[in-house]
Amino acid sequence: MLLKLIKTRPYISGSHCEIWEINHLSSNRLLAEVFVLNEHLPAELFYRLTVSVRGICIQGRHCGFQWESERQEEAVTEYLRVVQECREEIRIEVCQPTPDLPGYQEIDYNPDDYPIVLGVDD
């Protein structure tokens, strides 16, 4: 399972983030909105996520998310616990949102029909 922690609004003390479940078969789904202090915010990479007695852990450390409500935290934690019990690995990507630009990440800069130009020395 792939989750994305998208930093939507940065502040001096931390970032307001959205947790999305990425599913290419059905559709992507927003699981929760959280606030993450700078000292708990991991670098923008992929990490292994596990659910323990303490809650959600990233790379074995408690994530330190500040949830909008206790009910939301319990629902997301229980959902991830069920996924983990099925022996499915859970990964989370920490990232910035993609810009809302037409054609962004859809432009193929190396198309198959691009002409190959050989130099004289080739």
VMD Tcl script that builds the backbone (N, CA, C; Angstrom):
set m [mol new atoms 366]
animate dup $m
set s [atomselect $m all]
$s set {name element resname resid chain x y z} {
  {N N MET 1 A 0.837 -1.164 0.000}
  {CA C MET 1 A 0.000 0.000 0.000}
  {C C MET 1 A 0.889 1.236 0.000}
  {N N LEU 2 A 0.495 2.237 -0.771}
  {CA C LEU 2 A 1.239 3.487 -0.822}
  {C C LEU 2 A 0.375 4.610 -0.282}
  {N N LEU 3 A 0.935 5.353 0.661}
  {CA C LEU 3 A 0.306 6.551 1.189}
  {C C LEU 3 A 1.166 7.736 0.792}
  {N N LYS 4 A 0.546 8.905 0.710}
  {CA C LYS 4 A 1.294 10.139 0.467}
  {C C LYS 4 A 0.967 11.113 1.582}
  {N N LEU 5 A 2.012 11.674 2.178}
  {CA C LEU 5 A 1.875 12.753 3.141}
  {C C LEU 5 A 2.231 14.026 2.378}
  {N N ILE 6 A 1.216 14.783 1.990}
  {CA C ILE 6 A 1.418 15.951 1.141}
  {C C ILE 6 A 1.392 17.212 2.000}
  {N N LYS 7 A 2.499 17.947 1.975}
  {CA C LYS 7 A 2.599 19.187 2.743}
  {C C LYS 7 A 1.851 20.281 1.982}
  {N N THR 8 A 0.663 20.629 2.472}
  {CA C THR 8 A -0.166 21.588 1.743}
  {C C THR 8 A 0.075 23.028 2.166}
  {N N ARG 9 A 0.281 23.272 3.473}
  {CA C ARG 9 A 0.497 24.644 3.944}
  {C C ARG 9 A 1.625 24.654 4.970}
  {N N PRO 10 A 2.774 25.182 4.604}
  {CA C PRO 10 A 3.878 25.265 5.570}
  {C C PRO 10 A 3.705 26.463 6.504}
  {N N TYR 11 A 4.068 26.279 7.756}
  {CA C TYR 11 A 4.074 27.333 8.760}
  {C C TYR 11 A 5.463 27.368 9.393}
  {N N ILE 12 A 5.699 28.312 10.271}
  {CA C ILE 12 A 7.000 28.428 10.928}
  {C C ILE 12 A 7.278 27.195 11.785}
  {N N SER 13 A 6.258 26.703 12.495}
  {CA C SER 13 A 6.466 25.599 13.434}
  {C C SER 13 A 6.266 24.216 12.827}
  {N N GLY 14 A 5.643 24.140 11.656}
  {CA C GLY 14 A 5.376 22.839 11.051}
  {C C GLY 14 A 4.613 22.991 9.748}
  {N N SER 15 A 3.907 21.931 9.365}
  {CA C SER 15 A 3.153 21.943 8.109}
  {C C SER 15 A 1.806 21.282 8.287}
  {N N HIS 16 A 0.819 21.871 7.661}
  {CA C HIS 16 A -0.484 21.232 7.561}
  {C C HIS 16 A -0.376 20.256 6.404}
  {N N CYS 17 A -0.764 19.003 6.627}
  {CA C CYS 17 A -0.562 17.963 5.611}
  {C C CYS 17 A -1.841 17.169 5.387}
  {N N GLU 18 A -1.907 16.540 4.243}
  {CA C GLU 18 A -2.980 15.603 3.923}
  {C C GLU 18 A -2.369 14.219 3.757}
  {N N ILE 19 A -3.063 13.207 4.260}
  {CA C ILE 19 A -2.649 11.812 4.068}
  {C C ILE 19 A -3.580 11.198 3.036}
  {N N TRP 20 A -3.011 10.780 1.916}
  {CA C TRP 20 A -3.777 10.191 0.819}
  {C C TRP 20 A -3.400 8.723 0.638}
  {N N GLU 21 A -4.373 7.904 0.360}
  {CA C GLU 21 A -4.131 6.524 -0.054}
  {C C GLU 21 A -4.095 6.523 -1.573}
  {N N ILE 22 A -2.989 6.045 -2.134}
  {CA C ILE 22 A -2.832 6.005 -3.587}
  {C C ILE 22 A -3.207 4.613 -4.067}
  {N N ASN 23 A -4.233 4.553 -4.906}
  {CA C ASN 23 A -4.726 3.283 -5.408}
  {C C ASN 23 A -5.028 3.454 -6.891}
  {N N HIS 24 A -4.234 2.806 -7.738}
  {CA C HIS 24 A -4.393 2.964 -9.176}
  {C C HIS 24 A -5.546 2.129 -9.732}
  {N N LEU 25 A -6.011 1.123 -8.980}
  {CA C LEU 25 A -7.116 0.299 -9.449}
  {C C LEU 25 A -8.454 0.978 -9.222}
  {N N SER 26 A -8.659 1.483 -8.016}
  {CA C SER 26 A -9.871 2.266 -7.780}
  {C C SER 26 A -9.472 3.730 -7.887}
  {N N SER 27 A -9.718 4.511 -6.894}
  {CA C SER 27 A -9.299 5.912 -6.987}
  {C C SER 27 A -8.539 6.303 -5.728}
  {N N ASN 28 A -7.760 7.359 -5.822}
  {CA C ASN 28 A -7.042 7.868 -4.661}
  {C C ASN 28 A -8.054 8.426 -3.669}
  {N N ARG 29 A -7.708 8.327 -2.378}
  {CA C ARG 29 A -8.673 8.732 -1.366}
  {C C ARG 29 A -7.980 9.459 -0.241}
  {N N LEU 30 A -8.577 10.573 0.172}
  {CA C LEU 30 A -8.064 11.357 1.281}
  {C C LEU 30 A -8.437 10.646 2.577}
  {N N LEU 31 A -7.420 10.260 3.366}
  {CA C LEU 31 A -7.677 9.587 4.638}
  {C C LEU 31 A -7.827 10.571 5.788}
  {N N ALA 32 A -6.984 11.605 5.809}
  {CA C ALA 32 A -7.021 12.536 6.933}
  {C C ALA 32 A -6.222 13.792 6.625}
  {N N GLU 33 A -6.461 14.811 7.435}
  {CA C GLU 33 A -5.652 16.015 7.427}
  {C C GLU 33 A -5.017 16.121 8.802}
  {N N VAL 34 A -3.712 16.371 8.831}
  {CA C VAL 34 A -2.959 16.411 10.085}
  {C C VAL 34 A -2.033 17.622 10.087}
  {N N PHE 35 A -1.567 17.975 11.283}
  {CA C PHE 35 A -0.530 18.989 11.423}
  {C C PHE 35 A 0.706 18.279 11.948}
  {N N VAL 36 A 1.856 18.547 11.325}
  {CA C VAL 36 A 3.099 17.889 11.713}
  {C C VAL 36 A 4.115 18.962 12.072}
  {N N LEU 37 A 4.627 18.900 13.305}
  {CA C LEU 37 A 5.670 19.826 13.730}
  {C C LEU 37 A 6.945 19.557 12.935}
  {N N ASN 38 A 7.765 20.593 12.762}
  {CA C ASN 38 A 9.005 20.449 11.989}
  {C C ASN 38 A 9.906 19.340 12.529}
  {N N GLU 39 A 9.960 19.169 13.857}
  {CA C GLU 39 A 10.846 18.136 14.407}
  {C C GLU 39 A 10.342 16.712 14.142}
  {N N HIS 40 A 9.060 16.565 13.780}
  {CA C HIS 40 A 8.506 15.249 13.462}
  {C C HIS 40 A 8.374 15.015 11.956}
  {N N LEU 41 A 8.597 16.058 11.178}
  {CA C LEU 41 A 8.389 15.958 9.730}
  {C C LEU 41 A 9.604 15.324 9.056}
  {N N PRO 42 A 9.429 14.136 8.461}
  {CA C PRO 42 A 10.563 13.495 7.783}
  {C C PRO 42 A 10.898 14.218 6.484}
  {N N ALA 43 A 12.092 13.971 5.969}
  {CA C ALA 43 A 12.513 14.536 4.686}
  {C C ALA 43 A 11.642 13.964 3.575}
  {N N GLU 44 A 11.672 14.595 2.428}
  {CA C GLU 44 A 10.831 14.165 1.314}
  {C C GLU 44 A 11.401 12.923 0.644}
  {N N LEU 45 A 11.014 11.768 1.170}
  {CA C LEU 45 A 11.444 10.455 0.682}
  {C C LEU 45 A 10.325 9.459 0.908}
  {N N PHE 46 A 10.580 8.196 0.562}
  {CA C PHE 46 A 9.670 7.099 0.879}
  {C C PHE 46 A 10.116 6.462 2.185}
  {N N TYR 47 A 9.163 6.102 3.040}
  {CA C TYR 47 A 9.470 5.473 4.319}
  {C C TYR 47 A 8.542 4.290 4.544}
  {N N ARG 48 A 9.007 3.365 5.370}
  {CA C ARG 48 A 8.171 2.248 5.784}
  {C C ARG 48 A 7.314 2.705 6.954}
  {N N LEU 49 A 6.042 2.419 6.900}
  {CA C LEU 49 A 5.109 2.803 7.949}
  {C C LEU 49 A 4.586 1.550 8.628}
  {N N THR 50 A 4.546 1.559 9.952}
  {CA C THR 50 A 3.992 0.440 10.711}
  {C C THR 50 A 3.011 0.978 11.737}
  {N N VAL 51 A 2.130 0.099 12.187}
  {CA C VAL 51 A 1.175 0.449 13.232}
  {C C VAL 51 A 1.516 -0.393 14.449}
  {N N SER 52 A 1.766 0.287 15.571}
  {CA C SER 52 A 2.111 -0.414 16.809}
  {C C SER 52 A 1.095 -0.028 17.884}
  {N N VAL 53 A 1.361 -0.463 19.101}
  {CA C VAL 53 A 0.497 -0.134 20.229}
  {C C VAL 53 A 0.460 1.381 20.454}
  {N N ARG 54 A 1.577 2.045 20.206}
  {CA C ARG 54 A 1.665 3.500 20.378}
  {C C ARG 54 A 0.943 4.261 19.282}
  {N N GLY 55 A 0.688 3.632 18.170}
  {CA C GLY 55 A 0.039 4.288 17.041}
  {C C GLY 55 A 0.830 4.090 15.769}
  {N N ILE 56 A 0.774 5.071 14.898}
  {CA C ILE 56 A 1.447 4.991 13.607}
  {C C ILE 56 A 2.913 5.388 13.768}
  {N N CYS 57 A 3.795 4.552 13.223}
  {CA C CYS 57 A 5.242 4.802 13.312}
  {C C CYS 57 A 5.839 4.851 11.910}
  {N N ILE 58 A 6.751 5.796 11.704}
  {CA C ILE 58 A 7.501 5.905 10.456}
  {C C ILE 58 A 8.940 5.550 10.773}
  {N N GLN 59 A 9.428 4.491 10.116}
  {CA C GLN 59 A 10.790 3.993 10.361}
  {C C GLN 59 A 10.996 3.667 11.846}
  {N N GLY 60 A 9.968 3.153 12.511}
  {CA C GLY 60 A 10.084 2.749 13.907}
  {C C GLY 60 A 9.895 3.859 14.924}
  {N N ARG 61 A 9.764 5.106 14.485}
  {CA C ARG 61 A 9.553 6.242 15.396}
  {C C ARG 61 A 8.112 6.706 15.303}
  {N N HIS 62 A 7.521 7.027 16.458}
  {CA C HIS 62 A 6.147 7.525 16.472}
  {C C HIS 62 A 6.062 8.760 15.575}
  {N N CYS 63 A 5.030 8.834 14.752}
  {CA C CYS 63 A 4.954 9.876 13.728}
  {C C CYS 63 A 4.733 11.278 14.296}
  {N N GLY 64 A 4.061 11.419 15.429}
  {CA C GLY 64 A 3.853 12.733 16.028}
  {C C GLY 64 A 2.839 13.591 15.303}
  {N N PHE 65 A 1.927 12.973 14.550}
  {CA C PHE 65 A 0.893 13.739 13.859}
  {C C PHE 65 A -0.078 14.329 14.875}
  {N N GLN 66 A -0.551 15.538 14.610}
  {CA C GLN 66 A -1.609 16.154 15.402}
  {C C GLN 66 A -2.868 16.092 14.545}
  {N N TRP 67 A -3.802 15.235 14.957}
  {CA C TRP 67 A -4.995 14.936 14.185}
  {C C TRP 67 A -6.079 15.969 14.447}
  {N N GLU 68 A -6.996 16.102 13.483}
  {CA C GLU 68 A -8.117 17.023 13.648}
  {C C GLU 68 A -9.061 16.550 14.738}
  {N N SER 69 A -9.218 15.227 14.863}
  {CA C SER 69 A -10.078 14.675 15.909}
  {C C SER 69 A -9.567 13.304 16.322}
  {N N GLU 70 A -9.921 12.913 17.527}
  {CA C GLU 70 A -9.522 11.603 18.031}
  {C C GLU 70 A -10.186 10.485 17.227}
  {N N ARG 71 A -11.416 10.725 16.811}
  {CA C ARG 71 A -12.161 9.731 16.030}
  {C C ARG 71 A -11.475 9.463 14.694}
  {N N GLN 72 A -10.988 10.531 14.057}
  {CA C GLN 72 A -10.289 10.385 12.784}
  {C C GLN 72 A -8.990 9.594 12.958}
  {N N GLU 73 A -8.253 9.876 14.024}
  {CA C GLU 73 A -7.018 9.155 14.306}
  {C C GLU 73 A -7.289 7.670 14.511}
  {N N GLU 74 A -8.321 7.347 15.280}
  {CA C GLU 74 A -8.665 5.945 15.537}
  {C C GLU 74 A -9.077 5.234 14.254}
  {N N ALA 75 A -9.848 5.907 13.393}
  {CA C ALA 75 A -10.319 5.283 12.154}
  {C C ALA 75 A -9.150 4.986 11.208}
  {N N VAL 76 A -8.257 5.949 11.031}
  {CA C VAL 76 A -7.117 5.752 10.123}
  {C C VAL 76 A -6.164 4.700 10.692}
  {N N THR 77 A -5.906 4.767 11.994}
  {CA C THR 77 A -5.007 3.797 12.623}
  {C C THR 77 A -5.564 2.384 12.505}
  {N N GLU 78 A -6.851 2.214 12.741}
  {CA C GLU 78 A -7.465 0.885 12.640}
  {C C GLU 78 A -7.429 0.382 11.192}
  {N N TYR 79 A -7.678 1.259 10.236}
  {CA C TYR 79 A -7.628 0.875 8.822}
  {C C TYR 79 A -6.226 0.387 8.453}
  {N N LEU 80 A -5.204 1.131 8.878}
  {CA C LEU 80 A -3.825 0.740 8.570}
  {C C LEU 80 A -3.424 -0.526 9.317}
  {N N ARG 81 A -3.963 -0.727 10.521}
  {CA C ARG 81 A -3.682 -1.951 11.274}
  {C C ARG 81 A -4.230 -3.173 10.525}
  {N N VAL 82 A -5.434 -3.049 9.954}
  {CA C VAL 82 A -6.024 -4.152 9.193}
  {C C VAL 82 A -5.184 -4.459 7.957}
  {N N VAL 83 A -4.727 -3.420 7.277}
  {CA C VAL 83 A -3.867 -3.616 6.100}
  {C C VAL 83 A -2.577 -4.315 6.509}
  {N N GLN 84 A -1.986 -3.883 7.607}
  {CA C GLN 84 A -0.736 -4.475 8.095}
  {C C GLN 84 A -0.940 -5.931 8.498}
  {N N GLU 85 A -2.084 -6.271 9.088}
  {CA C GLU 85 A -2.353 -7.657 9.485}
  {C C GLU 85 A -2.489 -8.581 8.294}
  {N N CYS 86 A -2.801 -8.032 7.124}
  {CA C CYS 86 A -2.867 -8.829 5.894}
  {C C CYS 86 A -1.481 -9.050 5.296}
  {N N ARG 87 A -0.445 -8.640 6.033}
  {CA C ARG 87 A 0.954 -8.782 5.632}
  {C C ARG 87 A 1.315 -7.935 4.414}
  {N N GLU 88 A 0.560 -6.879 4.186}
  {CA C GLU 88 A 0.884 -5.957 3.108}
  {C C GLU 88 A 1.785 -4.863 3.668}
  {N N GLU 89 A 2.880 -4.598 2.968}
  {CA C GLU 89 A 3.788 -3.561 3.413}
  {C C GLU 89 A 3.177 -2.187 3.118}
  {N N ILE 90 A 3.312 -1.278 4.064}
  {CA C ILE 90 A 2.783 0.066 3.903}
  {C C ILE 90 A 3.960 1.023 3.766}
  {N N ARG 91 A 3.955 1.803 2.707}
  {CA C ARG 91 A 4.983 2.821 2.474}
  {C C ARG 91 A 4.295 4.176 2.427}
  {N N ILE 92 A 5.007 5.193 2.889}
  {CA C ILE 92 A 4.484 6.552 2.831}
  {C C ILE 92 A 5.514 7.442 2.149}
  {N N GLU 93 A 5.036 8.265 1.234}
  {CA C GLU 93 A 5.901 9.214 0.540}
  {C C GLU 93 A 5.604 10.600 1.087}
  {N N VAL 94 A 6.633 11.281 1.534}
  {CA C VAL 94 A 6.494 12.650 2.010}
  {C C VAL 94 A 6.817 13.563 0.838}
  {N N CYS 95 A 5.883 14.459 0.475}
  {CA C CYS 95 A 6.093 15.249 -0.734}
  {C C CYS 95 A 5.355 16.578 -0.679}
  {N N GLN 96 A 5.654 17.422 -1.630}
  {CA C GLN 96 A 4.944 18.678 -1.854}
  {C C GLN 96 A 3.842 18.398 -2.878}
  {N N PRO 97 A 2.796 19.207 -2.896}
  {CA C PRO 97 A 1.769 18.989 -3.935}
  {C C PRO 97 A 2.315 19.322 -5.317}
  {N N THR 98 A 1.800 18.646 -6.328}
  {CA C THR 98 A 2.212 18.959 -7.698}
  {C C THR 98 A 1.506 20.239 -8.135}
  {N N PRO 99 A 2.174 21.079 -8.890}
  {CA C PRO 99 A 1.532 22.321 -9.319}
  {C C PRO 99 A 0.366 22.053 -10.256}
  {N N ASP 100 A -0.629 22.913 -10.208}
  {CA C ASP 100 A -1.798 22.792 -11.077}
  {C C ASP 100 A -1.517 23.517 -12.391}
  {N N LEU 101 A -0.680 22.881 -13.216}
  {CA C LEU 101 A -0.299 23.454 -14.500}
  {C C LEU 101 A -0.716 22.507 -15.616}
  {N N PRO 102 A -1.273 23.023 -16.693}
  {CA C PRO 102 A -1.660 22.137 -17.798}
  {C C PRO 102 A -0.453 21.396 -18.359}
  {N N GLY 103 A -0.562 20.089 -18.465}
  {CA C GLY 103 A 0.499 19.280 -19.042}
  {C C GLY 103 A 1.639 18.948 -18.108}
  {N N TYR 104 A 1.551 19.360 -16.836}
  {CA C TYR 104 A 2.641 19.089 -15.898}
  {C C TYR 104 A 2.786 17.589 -15.689}
  {N N GLN 105 A 3.975 17.088 -15.812}
  {CA C GLN 105 A 4.338 15.671 -15.695}
  {C C GLN 105 A 3.677 14.817 -16.761}
  {N N GLU 106 A 3.130 15.431 -17.785}
  {CA C GLU 106 A 2.540 14.673 -18.886}
  {C C GLU 106 A 3.315 14.898 -20.176}
  {N N ILE 107 A 4.312 15.763 -20.128}
  {CA C ILE 107 A 5.100 16.069 -21.313}
  {C C ILE 107 A 6.221 15.047 -21.441}
  {N N ASP 108 A 6.289 14.395 -22.576}
  {CA C ASP 108 A 7.336 13.421 -22.830}
  {C C ASP 108 A 8.462 14.133 -23.570}
  {N N TYR 109 A 9.548 14.379 -22.865}
  {CA C TYR 109 A 10.668 15.084 -23.469}
  {C C TYR 109 A 11.538 14.163 -24.328}
  {N N ASN 110 A 11.285 12.869 -24.300}
  {CA C ASN 110 A 12.038 11.903 -25.104}
  {C C ASN 110 A 11.070 10.978 -25.844}
  {N N PRO 111 A 10.280 11.516 -26.760}
  {CA C PRO 111 A 9.323 10.651 -27.463}
  {C C PRO 111 A 10.038 9.655 -28.375}
  {N N ASP 112 A 9.350 8.555 -28.666}
  {CA C ASP 112 A 9.931 7.506 -29.501}
  {C C ASP 112 A 10.213 7.984 -30.924}
  {N N ASP 113 A 9.397 8.924 -31.444}
  {CA C ASP 113 A 9.571 9.357 -32.818}
  {C C ASP 113 A 10.494 10.578 -32.958}
  {N N TYR 114 A 11.214 10.903 -31.880}
  {CA C TYR 114 A 12.142 12.040 -31.931}
  {C C TYR 114 A 13.325 11.633 -32.808}
  {N N PRO 115 A 13.710 12.488 -33.754}
  {CA C PRO 115 A 14.801 12.102 -34.665}
  {C C PRO 115 A 16.136 11.970 -33.939}
  {N N ILE 116 A 16.882 10.977 -34.313}
  {CA C ILE 116 A 18.225 10.781 -33.770}
  {C C ILE 116 A 19.205 11.410 -34.731}
  {N N VAL 117 A 19.993 12.321 -34.235}
  {CA C VAL 117 A 20.971 13.028 -35.086}
  {C C VAL 117 A 22.354 12.493 -34.749}
  {N N LEU 118 A 23.012 11.934 -35.724}
  {CA C LEU 118 A 24.359 11.423 -35.531}
  {C C LEU 118 A 25.364 12.449 -36.016}
  {N N GLY 119 A 26.391 12.637 -35.263}
  {CA C GLY 119 A 27.446 13.571 -35.669}
  {C C GLY 119 A 28.380 12.938 -36.675}
  {N N VAL 120 A 29.272 13.709 -37.205}
  {CA C VAL 120 A 30.244 13.248 -38.182}
  {C C VAL 120 A 31.186 12.208 -37.553}
  {N N ASP 121 A 31.536 12.400 -36.277}
  {CA C ASP 121 A 32.457 11.488 -35.615}
  {C C ASP 121 A 31.812 10.179 -35.193}
  {N N ASP 122 A 30.485 10.076 -35.263}
  {CA C ASP 122 A 29.802 8.855 -34.826}
  {C C ASP 122 A 29.919 7.836 -35.886}
}
mol reanalyze $m
mol bondsrecalc $m
mol representation Tube
mol addrep $m
